[in-house]
């Protein structure tokens, strides 16, 4: 072979390499390369893939992440949810400020990570085997220090290692938002996340209206939400002065499981069935009618095992008896007799319940349950009390005022007890423990 022909082959080989489609061999995008439609990043262990896709019957192009080895394609994260590219002209690259940007045919930015004032020469984007897309500065020597990560900007799916909840240091609220429809990944009307008003609890909303809530964190789990031991995943809750979040990890790396918020508004846990090549639903919320927020209206309790699932609390009567007889419950219940504060009043005990929503309340983390009872009796507007935490025999004090909303009897025995304020003439109508 002559020197000329050898040089020609080398040049040809170099040209081919420079134009090779980014594919399964590459998990990192450098400042000197870009991704066009049809090219992808694939995580090192071939777990996840990052690139352009079109959902179902849509012609729009979105930048997203999906499982590498699962068919049909299962999207777990979408970058440009509100700004689709309407053709295949999209280009992804590291911008001049060091951020990751998506450009379309007009060269205008359709989406970016919004990182500012960084040197683009040392910034790389990498797709990890966790499904996390991260931006790193290679000059700082750390591969675990991120300038930005997709795990902080959830779409409709929670993967192992993702945090559902708050970074209080920077007021970052990580929550799920549904797709608008099966064909449209733009943010829909449903959201699912951790509320931190008072005590943390997990809440599903349609717009701003609550559809479901777990109940507050009681030291063991979120109110009515118990996780049956399983081989798929291990849940974990972290609550401290810096962060409040739920996360989970896989029990077995060979098992694929994810949580998602469907476009119809149902939080679901799914597990991959490798035999039938389909996602199976482990559970879905709300799980029954008593999970629907305020199903029975104010001052009532929902018991799914009862033929008439709604009943008024002791000392209360249906606000509209006619509606109640027709199984129309949203109006709830009102007091039969006014309180005679504080004379001749006490409390009845309800056990294994999801406590009322935290609408008008007070919290004292140091009080005993006896001190909590005395504090409630001092205030004529106090209608119920309970421990905050059920661990170690119970501790802390929760006080509710005025109407009690969204109480349900748990389907499995629990440690949480709720004490409802009553007057003496009402105590004979209830068979549970009376505390006067």
C-alpha positions in Angstrom: 0.0 0.0 0.0 1.4 3.4 -1.0 1.8 6.3 1.3 -0.8 8.2 -0.6 -3.5 5.5 -0.3 -2.6 5.0 3.4 -3.1 8.8 4.0 -6.3 8.7 2.0 -7.7 5.8 4.2 -6.7 7.6 7.4 -8.4 10.8 6.3 -11.5 8.9 5.3 -11.6 7.0 8.6 -11.2 10.3 10.5 -14.0 11.9 8.5 -16.3 9.0 9.3 -15.5 9.1 13.0 -16.2 12.8 13.1 -19.6 12.3 11.7 -20.6 9.1 13.6 -24.0 9.1 15.1 -23.9 9.4 18.9 -25.2 6.0 19.9 -24.9 3.3 22.5 -21.1 3.8 23.0 -21.5 7.4 24.3 -23.1 8.6 27.5 -21.5 12.0 27.6 -21.9 15.1 25.5 -18.9 17.4 25.4 -18.7 21.1 24.4 -17.4 20.1 21.0 -20.2 17.9 19.9 -24.0 18.1 19.5 -26.9 15.8 19.2 -29.3 16.1 16.3 -32.6 14.4 15.8 -31.9 10.6 15.4 -28.9 10.6 17.6 -28.9 9.7 21.3 -26.9 9.3 24.5 -27.0 5.9 26.2 -26.0 5.4 29.8 -22.9 3.4 30.4 -24.7 0.3 31.5 -27.3 0.7 28.7 -30.1 1.4 31.2 -31.5 4.6 29.8 -31.4 6.6 26.5 -31.6 10.4 25.9 -32.7 11.9 22.6 -35.7 13.1 20.6 -39.0 11.3 20.5 -42.6 11.8 19.4 -45.4 10.5 21.7 -47.9 8.1 20.2 -50.0 10.0 17.5 -48.1 13.3 17.8 -45.8 14.7 15.1 -44.1 17.1 17.6 -40.5 16.3 18.7 -39.5 16.3 22.3 -36.3 15.9 24.1 -36.5 13.1 26.7 -35.2 10.1 28.6 -36.6 6.5 28.2 -35.6 3.0 29.2 -33.1 1.7 26.7 -34.2 -2.0 26.6 -37.9 -1.8 27.0 -40.4 -1.9 24.1 -42.7 -0.1 23.6 -40.8 3.0 24.5 -41.5 4.2 28.1 -40.7 7.9 28.6 -39.6 8.8 32.1 -38.6 12.5 31.6 -39.3 15.3 29.2 -37.2 18.5 28.8 -39.2 20.8 26.5 -42.7 19.9 27.7 -44.1 23.3 26.8 -42.0 24.0 23.8 -42.0 21.1 21.3 -40.1 21.2 18.1 -42.4 20.7 15.1 -39.9 19.1 12.8 -36.6 17.2 13.0 -34.4 20.2 13.0 -33.7 20.1 16.8 -30.1 20.3 18.0 -28.8 19.8 21.5 -25.5 21.2 22.6 -23.6 22.9 25.4 -24.2 26.6 25.1 -21.8 29.5 25.5 -22.8 30.0 29.2 -22.2 26.3 30.0 -25.9 25.3 29.9 -27.4 22.5 27.9 -29.6 24.0 25.2 -32.1 22.8 22.6 -32.2 24.8 19.4 -34.7 24.4 16.5 -34.4 25.4 12.9 -34.5 29.2 13.6 -31.5 28.8 15.9 -33.6 30.1 18.8 -33.5 28.3 22.1 -36.6 26.1 22.7 -35.3 24.9 26.1 -32.2 25.2 28.3 -31.0 24.2 31.8 -30.5 27.9 32.5 -27.0 27.6 33.9 -25.3 31.0 33.8 -21.7 32.3 33.7 -19.9 29.0 33.4 -17.0 28.2 31.1 -18.5 26.1 28.3 -15.1 24.5 27.6 -15.2 22.3 30.7 -18.9 21.5 31.0 -20.2 18.1 30.0 -23.7 16.5 30.0 -23.9 12.9 31.1 -26.7 10.4 31.2 -26.3 8.1 34.2 -27.5 4.6 34.7 -30.0 5.9 37.3 -31.8 7.8 34.5 -30.4 11.1 35.8 -29.2 13.6 33.2 -26.5 15.8 34.8 -24.3 18.7 33.9 -20.8 18.6 35.4 -17.7 20.8 35.4 -14.9 18.4 34.5 -12.3 20.9 35.8 -13.3 20.5 39.4 -12.3 16.9 39.6 -15.5 15.5 41.0 -17.9 13.3 39.1 -20.6 13.5 41.7 -20.9 17.3 41.9 -23.6 18.5 39.6 -24.3 22.0 38.3 -27.8 20.8 37.2 -29.6 17.4 37.2 -32.9 16.2 35.7 -33.7 14.6 39.0 -34.4 18.1 40.4 -37.0 18.7 37.6 -39.5 15.9 37.6 -42.0 15.2 34.9 -44.7 12.5 35.5 -42.4 9.7 36.7 -40.5 9.0 39.9 -37.5 6.7 39.4 -35.4 5.0 42.1 -33.2 7.6 43.8 -35.4 10.5 42.7 -36.6 12.7 45.6 -40.3 13.6 45.8 -40.3 16.6 48.1 -38.5 19.7 49.2 -34.9 21.0 49.4 -35.7 23.7 52.0 -32.3 25.3 51.5 -33.2 26.6 48.0 -37.0 26.3 48.2 -37.0 23.6 45.5 -40.2 21.6 45.3 -39.8 18.4 43.4 -43.2 17.1 42.4 -44.9 15.1 39.7 -47.0 16.7 37.0 -49.2 14.7 34.7 -49.1 14.8 30.9 -51.9 16.7 29.3 -52.9 13.6 27.4 -51.5 10.4 26.1 -50.2 12.3 23.0 -49.1 15.5 24.8 -46.4 15.6 27.5 -47.0 19.3 28.3 -48.0 19.8 32.0 -51.5 18.6 32.6 -53.9 19.6 35.4 -52.8 17.1 38.0 -49.9 17.3 40.4 -48.6 15.0 43.1 -46.1 16.0 45.8 -45.3 16.6 49.4 -47.1 19.5 51.2 -45.1 20.9 54.1 -47.7 23.2 55.7 -47.7 22.1 59.3 -46.7 18.4 59.0 -45.5 16.8 55.7 -48.1 14.9 53.8 -48.5 13.7 50.2 -51.2 15.4 48.2 -52.8 14.9 44.8 -54.3 18.0 43.3 -56.3 18.8 40.2 -55.3 22.4 39.6 -55.4 23.8 43.1 -58.1 21.5 44.4 -57.1 18.5 46.6 -58.2 15.1 45.2 -56.4 12.9 47.7 -54.0 13.3 50.7 -52.1 10.6 52.5 -52.4 12.2 56.0 -49.5 13.7 57.9 -46.2 12.0 58.6 -46.6 10.2 62.0 -43.0 9.0 62.5 -43.7 5.7 60.7 -45.6 6.5 57.5 -47.8 9.1 55.9 -51.1 8.8 57.6 -53.2 6.3 55.7 -50.4 5.3 53.3 -48.9 1.9 54.3 -46.5 0.0 52.0 -47.0 -3.7 52.1 -43.6 -5.5 52.3 -42.6 -6.5 48.8 -39.6 -7.6 46.8 -39.7 -4.7 44.3 -38.6 -1.6 46.2 -37.7 -0.1 49.6 -39.3 3.2 50.5 -37.5 5.9 52.6 -38.6 9.2 54.1 -36.2 12.0 55.2 -37.3 14.9 57.3 -34.9 17.4 58.7 -34.2 21.1 58.7 -32.7 21.0 55.2 -34.9 18.5 53.3 -38.3 16.8 53.4 -38.7 14.1 50.8 -39.8 10.6 49.9 -37.6 8.3 47.8 -37.2 4.6 47.2 -34.5 2.2 46.0 -34.7 -1.2 44.3 -34.7 -4.3 46.4 -33.2 -6.2 43.4 -31.5 -4.4 40.5 -33.0 -6.9 38.1 -36.5 -5.6 39.0 -37.8 -2.5 37.2 -40.4 -0.4 39.0 -41.4 3.2 38.7 -44.1 5.5 40.1 -46.0 7.7 37.7 -48.9 10.2 37.7 -51.2 9.3 34.8 -52.7 12.0 32.6 -56.1 11.0 34.1 -54.8 11.9 37.6 -53.9 8.6 39.1 -50.7 8.1 41.1 -49.6 4.5 40.3 -46.8 2.1 41.2 -45.8 -0.1 38.2 -43.5 -3.0 37.8 -42.1 -4.4 34.6 -43.2 -8.0 33.7 -40.4 -9.3 31.6 -42.3 -12.4 30.6 -45.3 -10.6 29.1 -43.3 -7.5 28.2 -45.7 -5.1 29.9 -46.0 -2.8 32.9 -48.2 -4.1 35.7 -50.0 -1.9 38.2 -49.0 -2.8 41.8 -51.4 -0.1 43.2 -53.2 3.0 42.2 -54.6 6.0 44.1 -57.2 6.8 45.2 -57.6 3.1 46.1 -61.3 3.4 47.1 -64.0 6.0 47.6 -62.8 6.8 51.1 -59.5 8.0 49.6 -61.3 10.7 47.7 -60.6 14.0 49.5 -63.5 15.1 51.9 -65.7 12.2 50.6 -68.1 12.6 53.5 -67.8 16.4 54.0 -67.0 18.1 57.3 -67.2 16.4 60.7 -67.8 12.9 59.3 -65.8 9.7 59.0 -65.5 7.4 56.0 -65.5 3.7 56.6 -65.1 1.7 53.3 -66.4 -1.5 54.9 -69.7 0.0 55.9 -72.7 -0.3 53.5 -73.2 3.5 53.9 -69.6 4.5 53.9 -70.2 8.0 55.5 -71.3 8.6 59.1 -71.3 11.7 61.3 -68.9 11.9 64.2 -70.4 11.6 67.7 -72.2 14.8 68.6 -72.9 15.7 65.0 -75.9 15.2 62.7 -76.2 15.5 58.9 -76.4 19.1 57.7 -79.0 18.0 55.2 -80.8 14.8 56.3 -82.5 14.6 52.9 -79.2 14.6 51.1 -77.7 12.1 53.6 -80.6 9.7 53.0 -79.9 9.9 49.2 -76.2 9.1 49.9 -75.2 12.7 49.0 -72.5 13.4 51.5 -70.4 16.5 50.6 -72.5 18.7 52.9 -71.2 16.7 55.9 -72.4 17.2 59.4 -73.0 19.9 62.0 -73.2 19.8 65.8 -76.4 18.5 67.4 -75.9 20.7 70.4 -73.6 23.7 71.0 -70.5 23.1 73.2 -70.9 24.3 76.8 -67.2 25.2 77.0 -65.6 24.1 79.1 -68.1 22.6 81.5 -69.3 19.0 81.1 -67.1 18.3 78.0 -64.7 15.6 77.2 -63.4 13.5 74.3 -64.1 10.2 72.6 -61.3 8.2 71.2 -61.1 7.0 67.6 -58.3 4.6 66.7 -56.7 3.5 63.5 -57.8 6.6 61.6 -56.4 9.0 59.1 -56.5 12.2 61.1 -58.3 15.4 59.7 -56.6 17.6 57.2 -54.4 20.4 58.7 -56.5 23.4 57.8 -56.9 25.2 61.2 -54.5 23.7 63.7 -51.7 24.2 66.1 -48.6 22.0 66.7 -46.4 21.6 69.8 -43.7 18.9 69.5 -42.8 18.8 73.2 -46.3 18.3 74.8 -47.5 15.0 76.2 -50.9 13.7 75.2 -52.3 14.6 78.6 -51.0 18.2 78.2 -52.4 18.2 74.7 -55.9 17.3 76.0 -55.7 20.0 78.7 -54.6 22.6 76.0 -57.6 21.6 73.8 -60.1 22.0 76.7 -58.8 25.6 77.3 -59.8 26.7 73.9 -63.5 26.6 73.1 -62.8 26.4 69.3 -60.6 23.3 69.7 -62.6 20.3 68.3 -60.0 17.5 68.4 -56.4 16.5 69.4 -53.9 13.8 68.7 -50.2 12.9 69.1 -48.0 14.1 66.2 -45.9 10.9 66.3 -47.0 7.4 67.1 -43.5 6.0 67.8 -42.4 5.2 71.4 -45.9 5.3 72.7 -46.7 8.7 71.1 -45.4 12.2 71.4 -46.2 15.8 70.5 -49.5 17.6 70.2 -51.8 18.3 67.3 -54.8 20.5 67.9 -57.7 21.0 65.4 -60.1 23.9 65.4 -63.6 24.2 64.0 -64.6 21.7 61.2 -62.8 18.3 60.9 -62.2 17.4 57.2 -61.3 14.1 55.5 -61.2 11.5 58.3 -61.2 7.9 57.3 -61.1 4.6 59.1 -58.0 2.7 58.1 -58.5 -0.7 56.4 -55.6 -2.1 58.5 -54.9 -1.5 62.2 -52.9 1.6 63.0 -51.3 3.3 66.0 -52.8 6.8 65.5 -55.6 7.8 67.8 -57.8 10.8 67.4 -59.7 12.4 70.3 -63.0 14.2 69.3 -64.5 16.8 71.6 -68.1 16.0 72.8 -70.5 17.1 75.5 -71.8 14.7 78.2 -75.2 14.2 76.6 -73.6 12.8 73.4 -71.3 10.3 75.1 -74.0 7.6 75.3 -74.3 7.4 71.6 -70.8 6.1 71.0 -69.4 2.8 72.1 -65.7 3.7 72.0 -63.6 5.0 74.9 -65.0 8.2 76.5 -62.5 10.5 78.2 -64.1 13.0 80.5 
